[in-house]
Amino acid sequence: MYTIKTIEWRDDKVVMLDQRLLPLEEVYVTYDDYLSVAKAIEHMVIRGAPAIGVAAAMGVALGALGLSVKTFDEFYKKIEAICERLAKTRPTAVNLFWALERMKRVMIENKNLPIPALQQCLKEEAIRMHHEDIEINRMIGRNGAILLKDGMRVLTHCNAGALATAGFGTALGVIYAAQEEEKRIHVYVDETRPWLQGARLTTWELQKHGVETTLICDNMAASLMAKKEIDCVIVGADRIAANGDVVNKIGTYSVAVLAKYHNIPFYVAAPTSTMDPKIKTGAEIPIEERNAKEVTHIKEQQIAPSHIAVKNPAFDCTPHTLIHAIISEKGIAKAPFETALKNWK
């Protein structure tokens, strides 16, 4: 199977595939300090909740390697500041904060080590998180593949594949795992306005993996469902509340409503690190509002009148009542989600 390298630690630098240039150019960018990693996350060089978490961890490791301090107290204060900067990059995806807290925990647990050894610990932890994420995604894929039968037609929204993770993917990982079991799966891909992650990224990735793929406009989903051309929907998640409400790319809620009306199973595939037990319902999850230009322009081409008022929330919340099942590395959960998700965490 084709391997996509979304992010790597190489020679004490972080290498990312610049997703802003896909599908036309496959360009890798190298970063050697945490500030450039923070900007790469903000500017969507890398995106997708699990990938952002890994990038943040590597950013902390880069920051740690760049410190010239003598005491743990100095080291701790500097790492705190580095984590604060990285935490400001994307407010919605909980994996970002999960990764930063994990890195800080490792720092505290090893506070008695000499500074060079402590720096090495943080570097090794970031690399470990990268490898863990790939294996977790494979487990999600294996668990979810049970739900897919040979010949099924699957709709997905946004990108929840290898490009959104350290590798393999969550929602697309389920499809790849089914493919490895020699099931023929046809994927319908929503374009996913305004950033077009479906059109630019998911279709590119699925083609690389040899999956039968059809690109559709976001407003075509209902028509296909009415014609019984969609058998199920699988999406990823950026944060999952304790009750099973799911925040994912804007437009996910619309697809879930349509699936419910047409009696089509709606599945969410995500690692347990995306689940936030401190958040009771999706209404409490902060929704990132992005630049208006993403709506009024496609790249540099203006498609709307100048000075028009724009709303551009990057995510929306899908109520748990619209979700048939949540797939994680620990299994498949169905309603009542609150009990299952509590056991997973």
Steps between C-alpha positions, in 0.01 A plus 500: 500500500620852420646678806439871547752673728305790647756591765840364601777567750823502302849610618350698790269687266131463415407426140141555385319443174359844408132418461418846368663408168324168444388350269715680243833506684651255751740720697666424834600785732761475777463685833773537763329706773170490686379839376510385138311183598235716672461710187480187283208378711327840485548535125372147424827357372391211721141442616281229647469447876743207546760656268478831686562315828813332364620829348453678834697231684782530249483876536556465876792265435656749258453776754660291770805422285544871437521593870828593668411493869663349808216429743171313478306806616634700205429208266144464634418869452631497143305185410185649654538802272559276198186299581297820544601616152416165341167486687388819325533353150165318464238518780261219403703180454551349847794284383711817501446554873524128577843487333628810681386367838668167429827673416482711818427188706812327361703809584381500862544124542865534393584826677793346688687418178777725367366751245651321195337173609169680559516649151559151362199368694269757340638425155446126550146558631404702190636227273316237707172691458555502124542121489212443744261704289565287192440178694186643663367593157559148376305365798215743423507377143484134598214564743301704251554272201254259658224749419579509128386231259639423157357737241387771742482865397630731770466877530768694689533869583825699532823299536551243774771294336876474527526873428302580816708271721854375543409233244227260374203707618180468702189510277704417191696250708178300532473498121867404457459214749194375311701521178775289660229241571434503123164674532411728209400836639392799291546835674299813425693806615336830593709791372483660849481875450663737568845337530409215262674234708283236335567614143869576551613249763262205539472432127881527461555260788238246391642496146846432644350200680315373193152547650207558263411864558238749380518869590169681559402856593391543861138556394473170308494267802122508554430420135729194508349381827147531360606286203639238743853546367654545848516205742666673796688812606838501679664817631775590743482731801689791654346467845241268653306605810421267788144443374616403150441833326762537226667817374643452151551703183224744414230320299521175696180583687314547170616160375395336827150649478466375143624154595250479787211599272598239242565224760869478411753408775721792602833393650773705669856363512743659745767409756419523870734800520230693310249433778473770765325374816525847657255631237145383576338592166608632164352842584800560730763438232660819361453537124786662309398791277738536207589776255219628274729475199471121510134543399529798266800362310625170362874541539550852357190499277223715644154342464285735711442877515756707686411598860220243526430381856620141550464230764766231485480253791745217433292238683146410604351270761314179414269389786555146625140417409598506132798266542462127443840403646837641606804294399825525697809290558310346793201379304159615377270699726126543454243693703497575786839646410570658838553160665715356221719809465556519876622139498736573209668790677 
